[in-house]
Amino acid sequence: NPEKSFIRWAVAQGHTVFVISWVNPDQRHGRKDWEAYIGEGVGYALDTIETIAGKTKVNAIGCCVGGTLLSAAMALFAREGDDRIASATLFATQVDFTHAGDLKVFVDEQQVRALEEAMDMRGYLDGTKMATAFNMLRSGDLI
């Protein structure tokens, strides 16, 4: 809905907006680890922004797992002395998995082990499995 677009609003406020979108993993993404997602996702985006817009500092927004990835990237970048992310805003993002909240209603340790075994065999988590989990979190919207 264009009337509810955050990106449209940000551009109207004079911001240059770049977006990274999630991709459902398949065989091409097998055996990639979290650090690869940071480098090939967030790091590549920062390099691209600098090339296209000439900006060496950005204000970043992360939503859901994208926010978790952004948080991890910022920690890694800080360790490496990379300060290109000037600020970050996180929406619907979990960064402390000690207390998983609503997720624990749907997933127990046995299910986590089964998912890990399936991921070890395939090299990635099938997107349909992830979609099922997200659909359960918003099951009222699906009725």
N, CA, C and O atoms as a GROMACS GRO file, in nm:
protein
  572
    1ASN      N    1   0.085  -0.118   0.000
    1ASN     CA    2   0.000   0.000   0.000
    1ASN      C    3   0.090   0.124   0.000
    1ASN      O    4   0.158   0.151   0.099
    2PRO      N    5   0.089   0.199  -0.109
    2PRO     CA    6   0.176   0.318  -0.118
    2PRO      C    7   0.152   0.420  -0.007
    2PRO      O    8   0.244   0.492   0.032
    3GLU      N    9   0.030   0.427   0.043
    3GLU     CA   10  -0.001   0.525   0.148
    3GLU      C   11   0.062   0.488   0.282
    3GLU      O   12   0.077   0.574   0.369
    4LYS      N   13   0.100   0.362   0.299
    4LYS     CA   14   0.160   0.317   0.424
    4LYS      C   15   0.308   0.285   0.410
    4LYS      O   16   0.368   0.224   0.499
    5SER      N   17   0.368   0.326   0.301
    5SER     CA   18   0.507   0.292   0.271
    5SER      C   19   0.605   0.376   0.352
    5SER      O   20   0.609   0.499   0.339
    6PHE      N   21   0.683   0.310   0.435
    6PHE     CA   22   0.788   0.380   0.510
    6PHE      C   23   0.895   0.431   0.414
    6PHE      O   24   0.946   0.541   0.432
    7ILE      N   25   0.928   0.352   0.314
    7ILE     CA   26   1.030   0.393   0.218
    7ILE      C   27   0.986   0.519   0.144
    7ILE      O   28   1.065   0.612   0.127
    8ARG      N   29   0.861   0.521   0.100
    8ARG     CA   30   0.810   0.640   0.031
    8ARG      C   31   0.819   0.762   0.123
    8ARG      O   32   0.859   0.870   0.079
    9TRP      N   33   0.783   0.745   0.248
    9TRP     CA   34   0.789   0.855   0.344
    9TRP      C   35   0.933   0.902   0.363
    9TRP      O   36   0.960   1.022   0.362
   10ALA      N   37   1.027   0.807   0.380
   10ALA     CA   38   1.167   0.844   0.403
   10ALA      C   39   1.224   0.920   0.283
   10ALA      O   40   1.296   1.019   0.301
   11VAL      N   41   1.192   0.876   0.163
   11VAL     CA   42   1.238   0.945   0.043
   11VAL      C   43   1.178   1.086   0.037
   11VAL      O   44   1.246   1.181   0.001
   12ALA      N   45   1.050   1.098   0.073
   12ALA     CA   46   0.984   1.230   0.072
   12ALA      C   47   1.049   1.324   0.174
   12ALA      O   48   1.042   1.446   0.158
   13GLN      N   49   1.111   1.268   0.277
   13GLN     CA   50   1.180   1.349   0.378
   13GLN      C   51   1.321   1.386   0.334
   13GLN      O   52   1.393   1.455   0.406
   14GLY      N   53   1.362   1.341   0.215
   14GLY     CA   54   1.493   1.375   0.162
   14GLY      C   55   1.601   1.270   0.183
   14GLY      O   56   1.718   1.295   0.153
   15HIS      N   57   1.564   1.154   0.233
   15HIS     CA   58   1.662   1.048   0.256
   15HIS      C   59   1.684   0.967   0.128
   15HIS      O   60   1.591   0.943   0.052
   16THR      N   61   1.807   0.927   0.106
   16THR     CA   62   1.836   0.830   0.002
   16THR      C   63   1.822   0.693   0.066
   16THR      O   64   1.884   0.666   0.169
   17VAL      N   65   1.741   0.606   0.007
   17VAL     CA   66   1.708   0.477   0.069
   17VAL      C   67   1.762   0.362  -0.015
   17VAL      O   68   1.739   0.355  -0.136
   18PHE      N   69   1.833   0.273   0.050
   18PHE     CA   70   1.877   0.147  -0.010
   18PHE      C   71   1.813   0.035   0.072
   18PHE      O   72   1.799   0.049   0.194
   19VAL      N   73   1.775  -0.074   0.009
   19VAL     CA   74   1.705  -0.182   0.078
   19VAL      C   75   1.770  -0.316   0.046
   19VAL      O   76   1.806  -0.344  -0.068
   20ILE      N   77   1.786  -0.397   0.148
   20ILE     CA   78   1.826  -0.537   0.132
   20ILE      C   79   1.702  -0.619   0.162
   20ILE      O   80   1.637  -0.598   0.264
   21SER      N   81   1.669  -0.711   0.075
   21SER     CA   82   1.552  -0.796   0.096
   21SER      C   83   1.598  -0.938   0.127
   21SER      O   84   1.700  -0.985   0.076
   22TRP      N   85   1.522  -1.003   0.211
   22TRP     CA   86   1.549  -1.142   0.246
   22TRP      C   87   1.528  -1.231   0.125
   22TRP      O   88   1.440  -1.204   0.044
   23VAL      N   89   1.606  -1.334   0.113
   23VAL     CA   90   1.588  -1.433   0.007
   23VAL      C   91   1.564  -1.568   0.073
   23VAL      O   92   1.630  -1.602   0.171
   24ASN      N   93   1.471  -1.645   0.020
   24ASN     CA   94   1.451  -1.780   0.072
   24ASN      C   95   1.571  -1.864   0.032
   24ASN      O   96   1.603  -1.875  -0.087
   25PRO      N   97   1.638  -1.924   0.129
   25PRO     CA   98   1.760  -1.999   0.098
   25PRO      C   99   1.732  -2.125   0.017
   25PRO      O  100   1.627  -2.188   0.028
   26ASP      N  101   1.829  -2.160  -0.065
   26ASP     CA  102   1.825  -2.285  -0.139
   26ASP      C  103   1.968  -2.340  -0.145
   26ASP      O  104   2.054  -2.297  -0.068
   27GLN      N  105   1.993  -2.434  -0.235
   27GLN     CA  106   2.124  -2.499  -0.243
   27GLN      C  107   2.238  -2.399  -0.260
   27GLN      O  108   2.348  -2.424  -0.210
   28ARG      N  109   2.215  -2.288  -0.328
   28ARG     CA  110   2.322  -2.189  -0.348
   28ARG      C  111   2.371  -2.131  -0.216
   28ARG      O  112   2.485  -2.085  -0.206
   29HIS      N  113   2.286  -2.134  -0.115
   29HIS     CA  114   2.320  -2.074   0.013
   29HIS      C  115   2.367  -2.178   0.115
   29HIS      O  116   2.399  -2.145   0.229
   30GLY      N  117   2.371  -2.304   0.072
   30GLY     CA  118   2.414  -2.410   0.162
   30GLY      C  119   2.552  -2.383   0.218
   30GLY      O  120   2.642  -2.336   0.148
   31ARG      N  121   2.567  -2.414   0.344
   31ARG     CA  122   2.694  -2.401   0.416
   31ARG      C  123   2.739  -2.258   0.440
   31ARG      O  124   2.850  -2.236   0.489
   32LYS      N  125   2.656  -2.160   0.407
   32LYS     CA  126   2.692  -2.021   0.442
   32LYS      C  127   2.664  -2.003   0.591
   32LYS      O  128   2.563  -2.052   0.643
   33ASP      N  129   2.752  -1.933   0.656
   33ASP     CA  130   2.731  -1.907   0.798
   33ASP      C  131   2.688  -1.762   0.819
   33ASP      O  132   2.677  -1.684   0.724
   34TRP      N  133   2.664  -1.729   0.944
   34TRP     CA  134   2.614  -1.596   0.980
   34TRP      C  135   2.711  -1.488   0.933
   34TRP      O  136   2.669  -1.382   0.886
   35GLU      N  137   2.841  -1.515   0.946
   35GLU     CA  138   2.941  -1.417   0.905
   35GLU      C  139   2.936  -1.393   0.753
   35GLU      O  140   2.962  -1.282   0.708
   36ALA      N  141   2.903  -1.496   0.676
   36ALA     CA  142   2.888  -1.479   0.531
   36ALA      C  143   2.768  -1.388   0.501
   36ALA      O  144   2.775  -1.303   0.412
   37TYR      N  145   2.659  -1.407   0.574
   37TYR     CA  146   2.542  -1.320   0.555
   37TYR      C  147   2.578  -1.175   0.587
   37TYR      O  148   2.533  -1.082   0.519
   38ILE      N  149   2.659  -1.156   0.691
   38ILE     CA  150   2.700  -1.020   0.727
   38ILE      C  151   2.785  -0.960   0.615
   38ILE      O  152   2.759  -0.849   0.570
   39GLY      N  153   2.886  -1.032   0.571
   39GLY     CA  154   2.976  -0.980   0.469
   39GLY      C  155   2.910  -0.962   0.334
   39GLY      O  156   2.927  -0.858   0.269
   40GLU      N  157   2.836  -1.064   0.290
   40GLU     CA  158   2.774  -1.060   0.158
   40GLU      C  159   2.643  -0.981   0.155
   40GLU      O  160   2.593  -0.946   0.049
   41GLY      N  161   2.589  -0.955   0.273
   41GLY     CA  162   2.466  -0.877   0.282
   41GLY      C  163   2.494  -0.735   0.327
   41GLY      O  164   2.496  -0.642   0.246
   42VAL      N  165   2.515  -0.718   0.456
   42VAL     CA  166   2.534  -0.584   0.514
   42VAL      C  167   2.662  -0.519   0.462
   42VAL      O  168   2.660  -0.403   0.420
   43GLY      N  169   2.771  -0.591   0.465
   43GLY     CA  170   2.898  -0.534   0.418
   43GLY      C  171   2.893  -0.494   0.272
   43GLY      O  172   2.939  -0.386   0.234
   44TYR      N  173   2.837  -0.582   0.189
   44TYR     CA  174   2.824  -0.551   0.046
   44TYR      C  175   2.733  -0.430   0.025
   44TYR      O  176   2.760  -0.347  -0.061
   45ALA      N  177   2.626  -0.422   0.103
   45ALA     CA  178   2.535  -0.306   0.092
   45ALA      C  179   2.608  -0.177   0.126
   45ALA      O  180   2.592  -0.077   0.056
   46LEU      N  181   2.687  -0.178   0.231
   46LEU     CA  182   2.762  -0.058   0.269
   46LEU      C  183   2.862  -0.019   0.160
   46LEU      O  184   2.878   0.100   0.130
   47ASP      N  185   2.928  -0.118   0.103
   47ASP     CA  186   3.021  -0.089  -0.008
   47ASP      C  187   2.947  -0.029  -0.127
   47ASP      O  188   2.994   0.066  -0.190
   48THR      N  189   2.830  -0.084  -0.158
   48THR     CA  190   2.749  -0.037  -0.271
   48THR      C  191   2.700   0.105  -0.247
   48THR      O  192   2.702   0.188  -0.338
   49ILE      N  193   2.655   0.133  -0.125
   49ILE     CA  194   2.609   0.268  -0.092
   49ILE      C  195   2.722   0.369  -0.111
   49ILE      O  196   2.702   0.477  -0.165
   50GLU      N  197   2.841   0.332  -0.066
   50GLU     CA  198   2.955   0.423  -0.081
   50GLU      C  199   2.987   0.446  -0.229
   50GLU      O  200   3.017   0.558  -0.270
   51THR      N  201   2.981   0.340  -0.308
   51THR     CA  202   3.009   0.351  -0.452
   51THR      C  203   2.905   0.437  -0.523
   51THR      O  204   2.941   0.524  -0.603
   52ILE      N  205   2.778   0.413  -0.494
   52ILE     CA  206   2.671   0.483  -0.566
   52ILE      C  207   2.648   0.624  -0.512
   52ILE      O  208   2.638   0.720  -0.589
   53ALA      N  209   2.639   0.636  -0.380
   53ALA     CA  210   2.600   0.764  -0.319
   53ALA      C  211   2.717   0.841  -0.260
   53ALA      O  212   2.702   0.958  -0.224
   54GLY      N  213   2.832   0.778  -0.251
   54GLY     CA  214   2.947   0.846  -0.194
   54GLY      C  215   2.939   0.864  -0.044
   54GLY      O  216   3.013   0.945   0.012
   55LYS      N  217   2.852   0.791   0.021
   55LYS     CA  218   2.833   0.804   0.166
   55LYS      C  219   2.917   0.699   0.239
   55LYS      O  220   2.914   0.581   0.206
   56THR      N  221   2.991   0.746   0.340
   56THR     CA  222   3.070   0.653   0.421
   56THR      C  223   3.005   0.626   0.556
   56THR      O  224   3.052   0.541   0.631
   57LYS      N  225   2.899   0.698   0.588
   57LYS     CA  226   2.823   0.676   0.712
   57LYS      C  227   2.676   0.661   0.675
   57LYS      O  228   2.623   0.737   0.594
   58VAL      N  229   2.611   0.562   0.736
   58VAL     CA  230   2.469   0.541   0.708
   58VAL      C  231   2.391   0.527   0.838
   58VAL      O  232   2.446   0.489   0.941
   59ASN      N  233   2.264   0.558   0.830
   59ASN     CA  234   2.169   0.528   0.936
   59ASN      C  235   2.092   0.406   0.887
   59ASN      O  236   2.026   0.412   0.783
   60ALA      N  237   2.099   0.298   0.962
   60ALA     CA  238   2.043   0.170   0.916
   60ALA      C  239   1.918   0.133   0.995
   60ALA      O  240   1.902   0.171   1.111
   61ILE      N  241   1.832   0.059   0.929
   61ILE     CA  242   1.711   0.004   0.992
   61ILE      C  243   1.710  -0.145   0.964
   61ILE      O  244   1.736  -0.188   0.852
   62GLY      N  245   1.680  -0.223   1.066
   62GLY     CA  246   1.666  -0.367   1.050
   62GLY      C  247   1.534  -0.413   1.107
   62GLY      O  248   1.492  -0.367   1.213
   63CYS      N  249   1.470  -0.504   1.037
   63CYS     CA  250   1.341  -0.555   1.081
   63CYS      C  251   1.349  -0.707   1.096
   63CYS      O  252   1.399  -0.777   1.009
   64CYS      N  253   1.299  -0.756   1.209
   64CYS     CA  254   1.291  -0.899   1.236
   64CYS      C  255   1.432  -0.960   1.230
   64CYS      O  256   1.523  -0.907   1.293
   65VAL      N  257   1.451  -1.068   1.157
   65VAL     CA  258   1.583  -1.132   1.149
   65VAL      C  259   1.684  -1.038   1.084
   65VAL      O  260   1.804  -1.047   1.112
   66GLY      N  261   1.636  -0.948   0.998
   66GLY     CA  262   1.726  -0.848   0.940
   66GLY      C  263   1.785  -0.758   1.048
   66GLY      O  264   1.900  -0.716   1.037
   67GLY      N  265   1.707  -0.729   1.151
   67GLY     CA  266   1.757  -0.650   1.263
   67GLY      C  267   1.857  -0.729   1.346
   67GLY      O  268   1.956  -0.673   1.395
   68THR      N  269   1.832  -0.858   1.361
   68THR     CA  270   1.926  -0.944   1.432
   68THR      C  271   2.058  -0.948   1.355
   68THR      O  272   2.166  -0.938   1.415
   69LEU      N  273   2.049  -0.962   1.223
   69LEU     CA  274   2.169  -0.962   1.139
   69LEU      C  275   2.242  -0.828   1.148
   69LEU      O  276   2.364  -0.824   1.159
   70LEU      N  277   2.167  -0.718   1.143
   70LEU     CA  278   2.226  -0.585   1.153
   70LEU      C  279   2.298  -0.568   1.287
   70LEU      O  280   2.408  -0.513   1.291
   71SER      N  281   2.237  -0.613   1.395
   71SER     CA  282   2.300  -0.603   1.528
   71SER      C  283   2.430  -0.682   1.532
   71SER      O  284   2.531  -0.633   1.582
   72ALA      N  285   2.428  -0.803   1.480
   72ALA     CA  286   2.549  -0.885   1.477
   72ALA      C  287   2.656  -0.820   1.389
   72ALA      O  288   2.774  -0.820   1.423
   73ALA      N  289   2.613  -0.764   1.276
   73ALA     CA  290   2.707  -0.696   1.186
   73ALA      C  291   2.773  -0.578   1.257
   73ALA      O  292   2.894  -0.558   1.245
   74MET      N  293   2.694  -0.501   1.330
   74MET     CA  294   2.749  -0.385   1.400
   74MET      C  295   2.853  -0.428   1.504
   74MET      O  296   2.955  -0.362   1.520
   75ALA      N  297   2.827  -0.538   1.573
   75ALA     CA  298   2.924  -0.588   1.671
   75ALA      C  299   3.052  -0.631   1.601
   75ALA      O  300   3.162  -0.597   1.646
   76LEU      N  301   3.039  -0.704   1.492
   76LEU     CA  302   3.156  -0.749   1.416
   76LEU      C  303   3.232  -0.629   1.359
   76LEU      O  304   3.355  -0.624   1.367
   77PHE      N  305   3.159  -0.535   1.301
   77PHE     CA  306   3.223  -0.417   1.243
   77PHE      C  307   3.295  -0.335   1.351
   77PHE      O  308   3.404  -0.283   1.327
   78ALA      N  309   3.235  -0.323   1.468
   78ALA     CA  310   3.299  -0.248   1.578
   78ALA      C  311   3.431  -0.313   1.615
   78ALA      O  312   3.531  -0.245   1.638
   79ARG      N  313   3.431  -0.445   1.622
   79ARG     CA  314   3.554  -0.517   1.654
   79ARG      C  315   3.662  -0.491   1.549
   79ARG      O  316   3.781  -0.486   1.581
   80GLU      N  317   3.618  -0.476   1.423
   80GLU     CA  318   3.712  -0.455   1.313
   80GLU      C  319   3.746  -0.307   1.290
   80GLU      O  320   3.826  -0.274   1.203
   81GLY      N  321   3.684  -0.217   1.368
   81GLY     CA  322   3.708  -0.074   1.351
   81GLY      C  323   3.631  -0.012   1.236
   81GLY      O  324   3.664   0.098   1.192
   82ASP      N  325   3.529  -0.081   1.186
   82ASP     CA  326   3.445  -0.032   1.076
   82ASP      C  327   3.328   0.045   1.137
   82ASP      O  328   3.240  -0.015   1.199
   83ASP      N  329   3.327   0.177   1.119
   83ASP     CA  330   3.224   0.260   1.182
   83ASP      C  331   3.128   0.321   1.080
   83ASP      O  332   3.077   0.431   1.101
   84ARG      N  333   3.104   0.251   0.970
   84ARG     CA  334   3.018   0.307   0.865
   84ARG      C  335   2.871   0.316   0.906
   84ARG      O  336   2.796   0.395   0.849
   85ILE      N  337   2.828   0.237   1.004
   85ILE     CA  338   2.690   0.247   1.050
   85ILE      C  339   2.687   0.348   1.165
   85ILE      O  340   2.734   0.320   1.275
   86ALA      N  341   2.632   0.465   1.136
   86ALA     CA  342   2.629   0.574   1.234
   86ALA      C  343   2.522   0.551   1.340
   86ALA      O  344   2.541   0.585   1.456
   87SER      N  345   2.410   0.493   1.299
   87SER     CA  346   2.301   0.463   1.392
   87SER      C  347   2.220   0.347   1.337
   87SER      O  348   2.224   0.318   1.217
   88ALA      N  349   2.148   0.281   1.426
   88ALA     CA  350   2.062   0.170   1.382
   88ALA      C  351   1.931   0.175   1.459
   88ALA      O  352   1.929   0.202   1.580
   89THR      N  353   1.824   0.149   1.388
   89THR     CA  354   1.691   0.135   1.448
   89THR      C  355   1.644  -0.005   1.416
   89THR      O  356   1.652  -0.050   1.302
   90LEU      N  357   1.593  -0.074   1.517
   90LEU     CA  358   1.549  -0.213   1.500
   90LEU      C  359   1.399  -0.223   1.525
   90LEU      O  360   1.349  -0.174   1.626
   91PHE      N  361   1.330  -0.287   1.432
   91PHE     CA  362   1.186  -0.312   1.446
   91PHE      C  363   1.163  -0.462   1.459
   91PHE      O  364   1.219  -0.540   1.382
   92ALA      N  365   1.081  -0.502   1.555
   92ALA     CA  366   1.043  -0.643   1.572
   92ALA      C  367   1.165  -0.735   1.565
   92ALA      O  368   1.164  -0.837   1.496
   93THR      N  369   1.269  -0.696   1.638
   93THR     CA  370   1.397  -0.766   1.631
   93THR      C  371   1.432  -0.826   1.765
   93THR      O  372   1.419  -0.762   1.869
   94GLN      N  373   1.475  -0.950   1.762
   94GLN     CA  374   1.523  -1.014   1.882
   94GLN      C  375   1.675  -1.017   1.877
   94GLN      O  376   1.734  -1.061   1.777
   95VAL      N  377   1.740  -0.971   1.984
   95VAL     CA  378   1.886  -0.974   1.990
   95VAL      C  379   1.936  -1.057   2.107
   95VAL      O  380   2.053  -1.096   2.110
   96ASP      N  381   1.851  -1.085   2.202
   96ASP     CA  382   1.886  -1.169   2.316
   96ASP      C  383   1.794  -1.290   2.312
   96ASP      O  384   1.675  -1.280   2.340
   97PHE      N  385   1.851  -1.405   2.278
   97PHE     CA  386   1.770  -1.525   2.262
   97PHE      C  387   1.762  -1.607   2.391
   97PHE      O  388   1.715  -1.720   2.390
   98THR      N  389   1.810  -1.549   2.502
   98THR     CA  390   1.798  -1.616   2.630
   98THR      C  391   1.651  -1.639   2.664
   98THR      O  392   1.613  -1.745   2.714
   99HIS      N  393   1.571  -1.538   2.637
   99HIS     CA  394   1.426  -1.546   2.659
   99HIS      C  395   1.359  -1.528   2.524
   99HIS      O  396   1.340  -1.416   2.477
  100ALA      N  397   1.323  -1.639   2.461
  100ALA     CA  398   1.274  -1.635   2.323
  100ALA      C  399   1.129  -1.591   2.311
  100ALA      O  400   1.078  -1.580   2.199
  101GLY      N  401   1.061  -1.566   2.421
  101GLY     CA  402   0.924  -1.514   2.414
  101GLY      C  403   0.829  -1.606   2.341
  101GLY      O  404   0.826  -1.727   2.366
  102ASP      N  405   0.751  -1.549   2.249
  102ASP     CA  406   0.647  -1.623   2.177
  102ASP      C  407   0.703  -1.741   2.098
  102ASP      O  408   0.632  -1.838   2.074
  103LEU      N  409   0.827  -1.733   2.057
  103LEU     CA  410   0.885  -1.842   1.979
  103LEU      C  411   0.886  -1.973   2.056
  103LEU      O  412   0.869  -2.080   1.998
  104LYS      N  413   0.904  -1.966   2.189
  104LYS     CA  414   0.909  -2.088   2.269
  104LYS      C  415   0.774  -2.158   2.277
  104LYS      O  416   0.768  -2.276   2.312
  105VAL      N  417   0.667  -2.089   2.245
  105VAL     CA  418   0.536  -2.153   2.243
  105VAL      C  419   0.531  -2.257   2.132
  105VAL      O  420   0.463  -2.359   2.145
  106PHE      N  421   0.603  -2.232   2.023
  106PHE     CA  422   0.595  -2.317   1.905
  106PHE      C  423   0.714  -2.410   1.887
  106PHE      O  424   0.706  -2.507   1.811
  107VAL      N  425   0.824  -2.383   1.957
  107VAL     CA  426   0.945  -2.461   1.934
  107VAL      C  427   1.004  -2.504   2.068
  107VAL      O  428   1.024  -2.422   2.158
  108ASP      N  429   1.032  -2.634   2.080
  108ASP     CA  430   1.100  -2.683   2.199
  108ASP      C  431   1.238  -2.736   2.158
  108ASP      O  432   1.273  -2.734   2.040
  109GLU      N  433   1.316  -2.782   2.255
  109GLU     CA  434   1.453  -2.826   2.227
  109GLU      C  435   1.458  -2.941   2.127
  109GLU      O  436   1.548  -2.947   2.044
  110GLN      N  437   1.362  -3.033   2.135
  110GLN     CA  438   1.358  -3.145   2.042
  110GLN      C  439   1.337  -3.096   1.898
  110GLN      O  440   1.400  -3.147   1.805
  111GLN      N  441   1.249  -3.000   1.881
  111GLN     CA  442   1.225  -2.945   1.747
  111GLN      C  443   1.348  -2.870   1.695
  111GLN      O  444   1.379  -2.876   1.577
  112VAL      N  445   1.416  -2.799   1.784
  112VAL     CA  446   1.538  -2.729   1.744
  112VAL      C  447   1.642  -2.829   1.696
  112VAL      O  448   1.706  -2.808   1.594
  113ARG      N  449   1.659  -2.939   1.771
  113ARG     CA  450   1.755  -3.042   1.730
  113ARG      C  451   1.717  -3.101   1.593
  113ARG      O  452   1.804  -3.122   1.509
  114ALA      N  453   1.588  -3.126   1.572
  114ALA     CA  454   1.543  -3.181   1.443
  114ALA      C  455   1.572  -3.082   1.329
  114ALA      O  456   1.616  -3.123   1.221
  115LEU      N  457   1.548  -2.954   1.353
  115LEU     CA  458   1.579  -2.852   1.252
  115LEU      C  459   1.729  -2.846   1.224
  115LEU      O  460   1.771  -2.836   1.108
  116GLU      N  461   1.809  -2.851   1.330
  116GLU     CA  462   1.954  -2.847   1.312
  116GLU      C  463   2.003  -2.967   1.232
  116GLU      O  464   2.091  -2.953   1.147
  117GLU      N  465   1.946  -3.086   1.259
  117GLU     CA  466   1.984  -3.205   1.183
  117GLU      C  467   1.947  -3.190   1.036
  117GLU      O  468   2.026  -3.225   0.948
  118ALA      N  469   1.827  -3.139   1.009
  118ALA     CA  470   1.783  -3.119   0.871
  118ALA      C  471   1.873  -3.017   0.801
  118ALA      O  472   1.907  -3.033   0.684
  119MET      N  473   1.910  -2.912   0.874
  119MET     CA  474   1.998  -2.810   0.816
  119MET      C  475   2.137  -2.867   0.789
  119MET      O  476   2.200  -2.835   0.688
  120ASP      N  477   2.185  -2.952   0.880
  120ASP     CA  478   2.316  -3.014   0.859
  120ASP      C  479   2.316  -3.101   0.734
  120ASP      O  480   2.415  -3.104   0.660
  121MET      N  481   2.205  -3.171   0.710
  121MET     CA  482   2.196  -3.258   0.591
  121MET      C  483   2.185  -3.176   0.463
  121MET      O  484   2.253  -3.206   0.364
  122ARG      N  485   2.100  -3.073   0.462
  122ARG     CA  486   2.077  -2.993   0.341
  122ARG      C  487   2.176  -2.880   0.324
  122ARG      O  488   2.207  -2.839   0.212
  123GLY      N  489   2.227  -2.829   0.436
  123GLY     CA  490   2.317  -2.715   0.430
  123GLY      C  491   2.246  -2.583   0.448
  123GLY      O  492   2.311  -2.478   0.451
  124TYR      N  493   2.114  -2.585   0.460
  124TYR     CA  494   2.035  -2.463   0.478
  124TYR      C  495   1.898  -2.501   0.532
  124TYR      O  496   1.859  -2.618   0.528
  125LEU      N  497   1.826  -2.401   0.581
  125LEU     CA  498   1.688  -2.421   0.628
  125LEU      C  499   1.594  -2.387   0.515
  125LEU      O  500   1.593  -2.275   0.464
  126ASP      N  501   1.514  -2.483   0.475
  126ASP     CA  502   1.418  -2.463   0.368
  126ASP      C  503   1.323  -2.349   0.404
  126ASP      O  504   1.271  -2.343   0.516
  127GLY      N  505   1.301  -2.258   0.310
  127GLY     CA  506   1.217  -2.141   0.333
  127GLY      C  507   1.076  -2.175   0.376
  127GLY      O  508   1.014  -2.097   0.449
  128THR      N  509   1.023  -2.290   0.333
  128THR     CA  510   0.886  -2.327   0.374
  128THR      C  511   0.879  -2.355   0.523
  128THR      O  512   0.777  -2.328   0.586
  129LYS      N  513   0.986  -2.408   0.579
  129LYS     CA  514   0.989  -2.434   0.724
  129LYS      C  515   0.986  -2.302   0.801
  129LYS      O  516   0.915  -2.289   0.901
  130MET      N  517   1.062  -2.205   0.754
  130MET     CA  518   1.064  -2.075   0.820
  130MET      C  519   0.928  -2.006   0.804
  130MET      O  520   0.879  -1.943   0.898
  131ALA      N  521   0.869  -2.016   0.687
  131ALA     CA  522   0.738  -1.954   0.662
  131ALA      C  523   0.633  -2.012   0.756
  131ALA      O  524   0.548  -1.938   0.806
  132THR      N  525   0.639  -2.142   0.779
  132THR     CA  526   0.543  -2.205   0.870
  132THR      C  527   0.555  -2.146   1.010
  132THR      O  528   0.454  -2.118   1.074
  133ALA      N  529   0.678  -2.127   1.057
  133ALA     CA  530   0.699  -2.070   1.191
  133ALA      C  531   0.643  -1.928   1.198
  133ALA      O  532   0.577  -1.894   1.296
  134PHE      N  533   0.669  -1.846   1.096
  134PHE     CA  534   0.618  -1.709   1.098
  134PHE      C  535   0.466  -1.707   1.087
  134PHE      O  536   0.401  -1.624   1.150
  135ASN      N  537   0.409  -1.797   1.009
  135ASN     CA  538   0.263  -1.804   0.998
  135ASN      C  539   0.200  -1.841   1.131
  135ASN      O  540   0.092  -1.792   1.164
  136MET      N  541   0.266  -1.927   1.209
  136MET     CA  542   0.213  -1.964   1.340
  136MET      C  543   0.216  -1.844   1.435
  136MET      O  544   0.127  -1.829   1.518
  137LEU      N  545   0.318  -1.759   1.422
  137LEU     CA  546   0.327  -1.641   1.508
  137LEU      C  547   0.214  -1.542   1.481
  137LEU      O  548   0.175  -1.468   1.571
  138ARG      N  549   0.163  -1.540   1.359
  138ARG     CA  550   0.054  -1.448   1.325
  138ARG      C  551  -0.068  -1.526   1.276
  138ARG      O  552  -0.134  -1.486   1.180
  139SER      N  553  -0.097  -1.635   1.343
  139SER     CA  554  -0.205  -1.724   1.299
  139SER      C  555  -0.340  -1.653   1.291
  139SER      O  556  -0.421  -1.689   1.206
  140GLY      N  557  -0.365  -1.555   1.376
  140GLY     CA  558  -0.492  -1.482   1.371
  140GLY      C  559  -0.512  -1.409   1.240
  140GLY      O  560  -0.625  -1.391   1.195
  141ASP      N  561  -0.402  -1.366   1.177
  141ASP     CA  562  -0.410  -1.297   1.048
  141ASP      C  563  -0.446  -1.391   0.935
  141ASP      O  564  -0.490  -1.347   0.828
  142LEU      N  565  -0.428  -1.522   0.956
  142LEU     CA  566  -0.449  -1.619   0.850
  142LEU      C  567  -0.592  -1.673   0.848
  142LEU      O  568  -0.628  -1.749   0.758
  143ILE      N  569  -0.672  -1.636   0.945
  143ILE     CA  570  -0.810  -1.688   0.953
  143ILE      C  571  -0.902  -1.606   0.866
  143ILE      O  572  -1.022  -1.633   0.860
   0.00000   0.00000   0.00000
